[in-house]
Amino acid sequence: MSTTSQEFLKSFDHLPPAEKREVAAEIIRRTFALDRDQLDEMQLTALYAEFAEDDRHLAEEGIEDYKRGLVGEDAR
């Protein structure tokens, strides 16, 4: 890690939580910024399709956890 990176991380640690969130959000925004001219419907469709199965499994797991929680509450 470069000296500049280390200095940045040290200064980041001293920021109040609200400012840390702002800095982190800006870093994420700049890191993952998409060139809107290059993003088309076919790319979006492919991205949604790529994650659809994972999303479905996570949703099903969430519903099962919720059901178990309800059963546990009813047993009390």
C-alpha positions in Angstrom: 0.0 0.0 0.0 1.4 3.4 -0.9 2.1 6.1 1.6 -0.7 8.2 0.2 -3.2 5.4 0.7 -2.0 4.8 4.3 -2.3 8.6 5.0 -5.8 8.6 3.5 -6.9 5.7 5.7 -5.5 7.2 8.8 -7.2 10.5 8.2 -10.4 8.6 7.3 -10.4 6.9 10.7 -10.5 10.3 12.4 -13.6 11.5 10.6 -17.0 11.6 12.4 -19.3 8.8 11.4 -21.5 11.0 9.2 -18.5 12.3 7.2 -17.2 8.7 6.9 -20.5 7.7 5.3 -20.3 10.7 2.9 -16.7 9.9 1.8 -17.5 6.2 1.5 -20.6 6.9 -0.6 -18.6 9.2 -2.9 -15.8 6.6 -3.3 -18.4 4.0 -4.2 -20.2 6.3 -6.6 -17.0 7.1 -8.4 -15.8 3.5 -8.4 -19.0 2.0 -9.8 -20.1 5.0 -11.9 -21.6 3.8 -15.2 -21.3 5.7 -18.4 -25.0 6.1 -19.1 -24.4 6.3 -22.9 -22.8 2.8 -22.9 -25.5 1.2 -20.8 -28.4 -0.2 -22.9 -31.5 -2.3 -22.4 -29.8 -5.5 -23.5 -27.0 -5.1 -20.9 -29.6 -4.4 -18.2 -31.6 -7.4 -19.2 -28.5 -9.6 -19.1 -27.5 -8.2 -15.6 -31.0 -8.9 -14.2 -31.1 -12.4 -15.7 -27.6 -13.1 -14.2 -28.8 -12.4 -10.7 -32.4 -13.5 -10.9 -31.8 -17.0 -9.7 -29.7 -15.9 -6.7 -32.4 -13.3 -5.8 -35.1 -15.9 -6.0 -33.1 -18.2 -3.6 -32.5 -15.4 -1.2 -36.1 -14.5 -1.2 -37.2 -18.1 -0.5 -34.7 -18.4 2.3 -36.0 -15.1 3.8 -39.6 -16.4 3.7 -38.5 -19.6 5.4 -36.7 -17.7 8.1 -39.7 -15.5 8.6 -42.0 -18.6 8.9 -39.8 -20.2 11.5 -39.8 -16.9 13.5 -43.6 -16.9 13.4 -43.8 -20.5 14.6 -41.4 -19.7 17.4 -43.4 -16.7 18.5 -46.6 -18.7 18.4 -45.0 -21.4 20.6 -44.3 -18.8 23.3 
